[in-house]
Amino acid sequence: MKKLLVMKFGGTSMGSAERMRVAAGIIAEKHNQRPLVIVVSAMSKVTDLLLESLRKAEVGDRTAVDSNLDLLLKRHFEACGELFPAGSEECEAATVDTHALVSEFRRIAYGVLMLGERPPRSVDEAIAIGERLSSALLAHHLRATGIQSQAVNGSDIIVTDAVFGNASPNMELTRQKCVTALLPLIEAGTVPVVTGFNGATVDGRPTTLGRGGSDFSASIVASALDAEELWIWTDVDGIMTADPRLVPDVAVLDELTYAEAAELAYNGAKVLHPRTLAPLVAKQIPVWSKNSFAPHKPGTKIVSHFDEPKGARAVTSMSNVALVSMEPANSALSGTRLMARALDALALANTEVLVFTSSSYRQTFCFLIRKEEVTVALEALEANLSIELAHGYLKPIEVDENVGLLAVVGEGMRGIPGLAGRIFTAISRENVNIIAISQGSSELTIGIVVRLDTLDRAVRAVHEECELNKLALTAAKSS
């Protein structure tokens, strides 16, 4: 459809009745200009509340479950009370929907209480209730303000595989469902309000796309409908040259490439879900990262290519990581084969490797993963290499959680002599020891592992050395 705009509103943009009214105002303005599809997250902190409720249910704490259910109802009823006049048709309808959805979550939580465990399928079905609640509230509010709107469950239009908790879409089947379900609404002037984060398998089993997956949902829908643009509304002005909590003089980048934005997201920047951009690249659908708290600001545009300046574009960091080190005990065990089996085990455990580096002579290697994945990763490694560990061919696997990752990103870094040396020198000037380094052949990202208590200093040093605030300001002036 020509000029179709998909807009996604995150948890803070849906976090209260006031924020929903702001979102509705943005939607109303754009609805007068072009066709729209809206994708929403749950209200801020609601997904955490749902997950905590399921954890409490698993250990048999019914009191905590009931208390959380009361909080869930209270928060959404308060929003209803602020969004709609008491006794109005939309207020009654929103209240009924809220009751029904919370009752649906209660049914699943009580089932977990009885079982004493959380089946992945049930978890996916349960935590999608947060998005379904916010979708229903926003759709009712839009109708109350005179805009025809309809809440749409993502499980009815996004078809995925059966990897519960981190599903991937089947784009062809999803496209068929989106065209069938959404295009008639859009052509009739109705604004669909789609739940982010969730989908369903071909046979209808509920799935979710991973934490932060509402961004991913929006890009899936945008690609499936051949949208002209995707706008992602957050609570920051765009994608910055560094985390403003760590660096005092950050600047908002006016443009980034898909590859740069994906690398930043993968290495810790919290503006986008790491998988968001994949469905958009082939169709070159541009993405804007914008601030719903300051909608007049332009934000950051993400495109396939532009004439960017040479050098780094941004620096990001991750503190919730762990470095896993492995070493053969003697030459009887091939280091190359060991690496292959280790990576195979990590793949089976669905564990992402953030950095991988090795030594050629001793055949030692280490890799960086997220802390929350350490337990499952170690179980997979020890199971796959149980004989080697039992007979002493492989030294005990070491895990160091006192580390952090710094990543310098920029397509303009390719082929610049001395840039990596300047970055390492800047870090060493702060008396920061570099533990591991990783750089791919594309020269798009330099990953550096340092001690956790020195991570912030290293980020500030690199930001200053690469003059990233000046780069961003210069780019903004020339645009």
HELIX and SHEET records of a PDB file:
HELIX    1   1 ALA A   17  HIS A   31  1                                  15    
HELIX    2   2 VAL A   46  GLU A   58  1                                  13    
HELIX    3   3 ARG A   62  LEU A   83  1                                  22    
HELIX    4   4 GLU A   89  LEU A  115  1                                  27    
HELIX    5   5 PRO A  120  ILE A  127  1                                   8    
HELIX    6   6 ILE A  129  ALA A  144  1                                  16    
HELIX    7   7 GLY A  154  ASP A  156  5                                   3    
HELIX    8   8 MET A  171  GLU A  187  1                                  17    
HELIX    9   9 GLY A  213  ALA A  224  1                                  12    
HELIX   10  10 TYR A  258  TYR A  266  1                                   9    
HELIX   11  11 ALA A  278  VAL A  281  1                                   4    
HELIX   12  12 GLY A  335  LEU A  348  1                                  14    
HELIX   13  13 LYS A  371  GLU A  373  5                                   3    
HELIX   14  14 VAL A  374  ASN A  384  1                                  11    
HELIX   15  15 SER A  386  ALA A  390  1                                   5    
HELIX   16  16 GLU A  411  MET A  413  5                                   3    
HELIX   17  17 LEU A  419  ARG A  429  1                                  11    
HELIX   18  18 LEU A  452  THR A  454  5                                   3    
HELIX   19  19 LEU A  455  GLU A  465  1                                  11    
HELIX   20  20 LEU A  468  SER A  478  1                                  11    
SHEET    1   A 8 SER A 149  VAL A 152  0                                        
SHEET    2   A 8 VAL A 191  THR A 195  1                                        
SHEET    3   A 8 LEU A  36  VAL A  40  1                                        
SHEET    4   A 8 LEU A   5  PHE A   9  1                                        
SHEET    5   A 8 GLU A 229  THR A 234  1                                        
SHEET    6   A 8 VAL A 287  ASN A 291  1                                        
SHEET    7   A 8 THR A 300  VAL A 303 -1                                        
SHEET    8   A 8 GLU A 255  THR A 257  1                                        
SHEET    1   B 3 VAL A 159  THR A 160  0                                        
SHEET    2   B 3 ASN A 198  THR A 201  1                                        
SHEET    3   B 3 PRO A 206  THR A 208 -1                                        
SHEET    1   C 6 VAL A 355  SER A 358  0                                        
SHEET    2   C 6 PHE A 365  ARG A 370 -1                                        
SHEET    3   C 6 ALA A 314  MET A 326 -1                                        
SHEET    4   C 6 GLU A 398  VAL A 409 -1                                        
SHEET    5   C 6 THR A 445  ARG A 451 -1                                        
SHEET    6   C 6 ILE A 434  GLN A 439 -1                                        
END                                                                             
